[in-house]
Amino acid sequence: MMLIELTSAQVYERLEKAVMKAGSAQALAAQWGISAAYLSDVRCKKRNLSDTVLDFLNIKRVVAYIASDEEGT
């Protein structure tokens, strides 16, 4: 299995494709067992993508901390 890094925009594109494939946001929410209101909020970026939604999209969230070579004080 090959892993690829996705931008936030690409994640939302995959979500929109899932909505289209399901026929509607309400249908997708029902399939995934989440509320249509929550899915709408995620699509409008009023709420963050949950691990549940990411799991259905076969996407894993990875957090990285990056620093310059200078230590903060």
C-alpha positions in Angstrom: 0.0 0.0 0.0 1.4 3.4 -1.0 0.7 6.4 1.3 0.4 9.9 -0.1 0.3 13.2 1.6 -2.9 15.2 1.0 -3.6 18.8 1.3 -6.7 20.0 3.2 -8.3 20.8 -0.1 -7.8 17.3 -1.4 -9.4 15.8 1.7 -12.5 18.0 1.2 -12.5 17.0 -2.5 -12.6 13.4 -1.4 -15.5 14.2 0.9 -17.4 15.8 -1.9 -16.8 12.8 -4.1 -18.2 10.6 -1.4 -21.3 12.8 -1.2 -21.8 12.6 -5.0 -21.3 8.8 -5.0 -23.9 8.4 -2.2 -26.4 10.6 -4.1 -26.8 13.3 -1.4 -25.2 14.5 1.9 -28.2 13.1 3.8 -27.7 9.6 2.2 -24.0 9.7 3.0 -24.7 10.7 6.6 -27.1 7.9 7.0 -24.6 5.4 5.5 -21.9 6.6 7.9 -24.1 6.8 10.9 -23.6 10.5 11.5 -26.0 13.4 11.5 -26.7 15.3 8.4 -26.2 18.5 10.3 -22.8 17.4 11.4 -21.8 16.5 7.9 -23.1 19.8 6.6 -21.0 21.6 9.3 -17.9 19.7 8.2 -18.5 20.4 4.5 -18.9 24.1 5.3 -15.8 24.0 7.5 -17.7 25.1 10.6 -16.5 21.9 12.4 -13.3 19.9 12.1 -13.0 16.6 10.3 -13.5 13.9 12.9 -11.5 10.7 13.0 -14.8 8.9 12.1 -15.2 10.9 8.9 -11.5 10.5 8.0 -11.8 6.7 8.6 -14.7 6.4 6.2 -12.6 8.3 3.6 -9.6 6.0 4.4 -7.5 8.9 5.5 -5.4 9.2 8.7 -4.6 12.4 10.4 -0.9 12.9 11.1 0.3 15.8 13.2 3.9 17.1 12.9 5.8 19.7 14.9 8.5 21.5 13.0 11.0 23.9 14.5 13.9 25.9 13.2 17.3 24.9 14.5 17.1 27.7 17.1 15.6 26.9 20.4 12.9 29.2 21.8 13.4 31.0 25.0 
